[in-house]
Amino acid sequence: HEAKLNQSRLEARISELEKHVQLAKIIKPSTEGGAQFGSKVTLLEIEFQEEFTITLVGSYESDPTQDLISITAPLGEAIVGKNVGDELSVTAPGGVQSYKVVRIE
């Protein structure tokens, strides 16, 4: 009985993943510059003067513990299109946080 339940869950997951593959689009890098999908961005947290680096990824790849931030997350949305030297603010549960873009790779 348990094996059939697991098989059912796996088949549902496979179906879900197949749907995502069918709807996937290839994204060509922009020539305009600025942070975009796939960019590795180093930010300076202005209040505490701490630097950290994140990578902008799709929502299914995001893993904040590995510094992989979705471009649809509040921080990701705020970074997309920014250039080195730009400042941005993000509303978080703890309040508004301000960052400065230090480097984009």
C-alpha beads as a LAMMPS data file, in Angstrom:
LAMMPS data file: protein, C-alpha beads

105 atoms
104 bonds

1 atom types
1 bond types

-500.0 500.0 xlo xhi
-500.0 500.0 ylo yhi
-500.0 500.0 zlo zhi

Masses

1 110.0

Atoms # bond

1 1 1 0.000 0.000 0.000
2 1 1 2.818 2.436 0.946
3 1 1 4.654 1.685 -2.305
4 1 1 1.549 2.598 -4.333
5 1 1 1.231 5.887 -2.442
6 1 1 4.881 6.714 -3.117
7 1 1 4.462 5.801 -6.784
8 1 1 1.442 8.092 -7.019
9 1 1 3.393 10.982 -5.449
10 1 1 6.326 10.430 -7.788
11 1 1 4.095 10.311 -10.866
12 1 1 2.445 13.580 -9.805
13 1 1 5.878 15.192 -9.357
14 1 1 7.050 13.882 -12.737
15 1 1 3.934 15.327 -14.354
16 1 1 4.561 18.683 -12.681
17 1 1 8.196 18.757 -13.829
18 1 1 7.244 17.786 -17.394
19 1 1 4.825 20.712 -17.475
20 1 1 7.579 23.090 -16.348
21 1 1 9.940 21.776 -19.022
22 1 1 7.289 22.344 -21.699
23 1 1 6.762 25.933 -20.543
24 1 1 10.467 26.712 -20.115
25 1 1 12.016 29.456 -22.222
26 1 1 15.632 30.067 -23.099
27 1 1 16.718 33.460 -21.822
28 1 1 19.412 35.261 -23.777
29 1 1 21.686 37.532 -21.763
30 1 1 20.904 41.210 -22.123
31 1 1 23.471 43.420 -23.793
32 1 1 22.268 46.449 -21.819
33 1 1 24.244 45.527 -18.706
34 1 1 23.079 45.500 -15.146
35 1 1 22.133 42.557 -12.991
36 1 1 19.998 39.896 -14.645
37 1 1 19.052 36.224 -14.447
38 1 1 22.236 34.241 -13.794
39 1 1 24.262 37.208 -12.526
40 1 1 26.461 36.841 -9.475
41 1 1 25.977 40.068 -7.504
42 1 1 28.012 41.320 -4.557
43 1 1 26.027 43.628 -2.291
44 1 1 27.034 45.859 0.587
45 1 1 24.486 45.940 3.406
46 1 1 24.641 49.658 4.192
47 1 1 23.661 49.687 7.884
48 1 1 26.202 47.086 9.045
49 1 1 28.770 47.565 6.221
50 1 1 28.801 43.832 5.435
51 1 1 29.358 42.441 1.938
52 1 1 27.792 39.262 0.628
53 1 1 27.396 37.650 -2.786
54 1 1 24.266 36.105 -4.262
55 1 1 23.365 34.513 -7.580
56 1 1 20.089 35.425 -9.306
57 1 1 18.230 32.262 -10.343
58 1 1 14.745 31.079 -11.254
59 1 1 12.161 30.315 -8.620
60 1 1 12.693 26.524 -8.835
61 1 1 16.433 26.832 -8.307
62 1 1 16.326 29.271 -5.411
63 1 1 17.965 28.256 -2.160
64 1 1 18.760 31.154 0.164
65 1 1 20.995 28.932 2.302
66 1 1 23.257 28.557 -0.744
67 1 1 22.960 32.273 -1.714
68 1 1 20.738 31.424 -4.702
69 1 1 18.045 34.108 -4.799
70 1 1 15.016 33.966 -7.078
71 1 1 14.522 36.857 -9.472
72 1 1 10.893 36.858 -8.302
73 1 1 11.799 37.261 -4.602
74 1 1 11.704 40.809 -3.195
75 1 1 15.512 41.077 -3.079
76 1 1 15.874 39.558 -6.554
77 1 1 13.291 41.898 -8.065
78 1 1 15.049 44.884 -6.500
79 1 1 18.439 43.854 -7.939
80 1 1 17.395 43.076 -11.529
81 1 1 18.501 45.888 -13.821
82 1 1 20.767 47.557 -11.264
83 1 1 24.363 48.491 -12.076
84 1 1 27.509 48.734 -9.954
85 1 1 27.171 51.659 -7.556
86 1 1 23.361 51.639 -7.528
87 1 1 21.574 51.564 -4.187
88 1 1 18.353 49.682 -3.502
89 1 1 15.948 49.154 -0.646
90 1 1 14.004 46.015 0.166
91 1 1 11.113 45.710 2.600
92 1 1 11.715 42.671 4.802
93 1 1 9.872 41.356 7.871
94 1 1 12.414 43.169 10.059
95 1 1 11.941 46.478 8.231
96 1 1 13.468 48.191 5.230
97 1 1 17.014 47.120 4.356
98 1 1 19.305 49.139 2.107
99 1 1 22.048 47.740 -0.106
100 1 1 24.627 49.014 -2.575
101 1 1 25.685 46.970 -5.623
102 1 1 29.464 46.448 -5.365
103 1 1 30.137 43.987 -8.202
104 1 1 28.254 42.130 -10.934
105 1 1 29.699 39.045 -12.622

Bonds

1 1 1 2
2 1 2 3
3 1 3 4
4 1 4 5
5 1 5 6
6 1 6 7
7 1 7 8
8 1 8 9
9 1 9 10
10 1 10 11
11 1 11 12
12 1 12 13
13 1 13 14
14 1 14 15
15 1 15 16
16 1 16 17
17 1 17 18
18 1 18 19
19 1 19 20
20 1 20 21
21 1 21 22
22 1 22 23
23 1 23 24
24 1 24 25
25 1 25 26
26 1 26 27
27 1 27 28
28 1 28 29
29 1 29 30
30 1 30 31
31 1 31 32
32 1 32 33
33 1 33 34
34 1 34 35
35 1 35 36
36 1 36 37
37 1 37 38
38 1 38 39
39 1 39 40
40 1 40 41
41 1 41 42
42 1 42 43
43 1 43 44
44 1 44 45
45 1 45 46
46 1 46 47
47 1 47 48
48 1 48 49
49 1 49 50
50 1 50 51
51 1 51 52
52 1 52 53
53 1 53 54
54 1 54 55
55 1 55 56
56 1 56 57
57 1 57 58
58 1 58 59
59 1 59 60
60 1 60 61
61 1 61 62
62 1 62 63
63 1 63 64
64 1 64 65
65 1 65 66
66 1 66 67
67 1 67 68
68 1 68 69
69 1 69 70
70 1 70 71
71 1 71 72
72 1 72 73
73 1 73 74
74 1 74 75
75 1 75 76
76 1 76 77
77 1 77 78
78 1 78 79
79 1 79 80
80 1 80 81
81 1 81 82
82 1 82 83
83 1 83 84
84 1 84 85
85 1 85 86
86 1 86 87
87 1 87 88
88 1 88 89
89 1 89 90
90 1 90 91
91 1 91 92
92 1 92 93
93 1 93 94
94 1 94 95
95 1 95 96
96 1 96 97
97 1 97 98
98 1 98 99
99 1 99 100
100 1 100 101
101 1 101 102
102 1 102 103
103 1 103 104
104 1 104 105
